[in-house]
Amino acid sequence: MNERPGRALGLDLGSHRIGVAISDDARTVATPLEVVQASDRQATDRRIAEIVAEWEPSIIVVGVPLQLDGQAGTAARRTLKTANRLRATISVPFVTYDERLTTVTAHRSLDEQNVRGVNRRDMVDMVAAQVILQGWMDKERT
């Protein structure tokens, strides 16, 4: 009998906004969920914990913005620090995923859909989280 893996939650941890995406129970499709404003660390951590409690993922996938040469630069180290802080308070396993060029992919996707306007920045972060999560799920299936 095959066990269902349960939902996965994807996070695009930015310094101003955090894009959040969720998978279906079978981990085949990632969907943008919301953007969490990252202006206040305690409020941000609390909101992420609320999302985890609400959606009950069995794993959290954090995109790490490695440099094009694969090295961890300043942004990647900052992301890992934030992920480790969240990991200390959330009792769900965390994994990291190389998110190089996901923001570019997100912008292209929104361009193709002709998404413009004030909410585009939030949409980019949610779509980037979706791209991260979908990429991780696709890799896990291979």
C-alpha positions in Angstrom: 0.0 0.0 0.0 1.4 3.4 -1.0 1.3 6.1 1.6 0.4 9.6 0.5 3.3 12.0 1.1 1.1 14.9 2.3 1.3 18.5 1.3 4.5 20.4 0.9 4.8 24.2 1.7 7.2 26.3 -0.4 8.8 29.5 0.8 10.6 32.2 -1.1 12.3 34.0 1.8 12.9 37.6 0.8 14.1 40.4 3.0 10.8 42.4 2.4 8.3 39.7 1.4 8.0 36.0 1.7 6.2 34.1 -1.1 4.3 31.1 0.0 3.0 28.2 -2.1 1.3 24.9 -1.2 1.1 21.6 -3.0 -1.8 19.2 -3.3 -1.8 16.1 -1.1 -0.1 14.0 -3.8 2.6 16.6 -4.3 2.0 16.9 -8.0 0.9 20.5 -8.4 2.1 23.6 -6.5 -0.2 26.6 -6.2 0.7 30.2 -5.1 -0.8 30.8 -1.6 0.0 34.2 -0.2 2.7 36.8 0.5 3.8 37.5 4.0 5.3 40.9 4.7 8.7 40.5 6.3 8.9 43.8 8.1 8.6 42.5 11.6 10.5 39.3 12.4 8.1 38.2 15.2 5.0 38.9 13.2 6.5 37.2 10.2 7.5 34.1 12.1 4.0 34.0 13.7 2.3 34.2 10.3 4.4 31.4 8.9 3.6 29.3 11.9 -0.1 30.0 11.4 0.1 29.0 7.7 1.9 25.7 8.8 -0.8 25.1 11.4 -3.6 25.8 8.9 -2.3 23.8 5.9 -0.5 21.0 7.9 2.3 20.4 5.4 4.5 17.3 6.0 7.6 19.2 4.7 8.7 22.8 4.0 10.8 23.6 1.0 12.9 26.8 1.2 14.4 28.2 -1.9 18.0 29.2 -1.5 19.3 31.8 -4.0 22.7 30.3 -4.9 25.0 32.3 -7.1 25.2 31.1 -10.8 28.4 29.3 -9.9 26.6 27.3 -7.2 28.2 29.1 -4.3 26.3 30.5 -1.4 26.6 34.3 -1.4 25.3 36.9 0.9 21.6 36.3 -0.1 21.9 32.6 0.3 23.5 32.9 3.8 20.7 35.3 4.8 18.1 32.9 3.6 19.7 30.0 5.4 19.8 32.0 8.6 16.1 32.8 8.3 15.3 29.2 7.5 17.2 28.0 10.5 15.4 30.5 12.8 12.0 29.2 11.5 13.1 25.6 11.7 13.8 26.1 15.5 10.2 27.0 16.1 8.2 24.9 13.6 8.1 21.1 14.1 7.9 20.2 10.4 11.0 19.0 8.4 12.7 21.7 6.3 14.6 21.1 3.0 16.4 23.6 0.8 16.1 23.8 -3.0 18.4 25.7 -5.3 16.2 28.6 -6.5 18.5 30.2 -9.1 16.5 32.2 -11.6 13.1 31.4 -10.1 12.3 35.1 -9.9 13.2 35.5 -13.6 10.9 32.5 -14.3 8.1 34.1 -12.2 8.4 37.4 -14.1 8.2 35.7 -17.4 5.2 33.7 -16.3 3.4 36.9 -15.2 4.4 38.7 -18.4 2.9 35.8 -20.4 -0.3 36.3 -18.4 -0.2 40.1 -18.9 -0.2 40.7 -15.1 0.6 44.3 -14.3 -0.1 46.8 -11.6 0.5 47.3 -8.0 0.1 43.7 -6.9 2.7 42.4 -9.3 5.5 42.4 -6.7 3.5 40.2 -4.4 2.5 38.0 -7.3 6.1 37.6 -8.3 7.0 36.4 -4.8 4.1 33.9 -4.7 4.9 32.6 -8.2 8.6 32.3 -7.3 7.5 30.2 -4.3 5.4 28.1 -6.6 8.3 27.6 -9.0 10.6 26.6 -6.1 8.0 24.1 -4.8 7.1 22.7 -8.2 10.8 22.3 -9.1 11.5 20.4 -5.9 8.5 18.1 -6.3 9.4 17.4 -9.9 12.9 16.5 -8.9 11.7 14.3 -6.1 9.6 12.3 -8.5 12.6 11.5 -10.8 
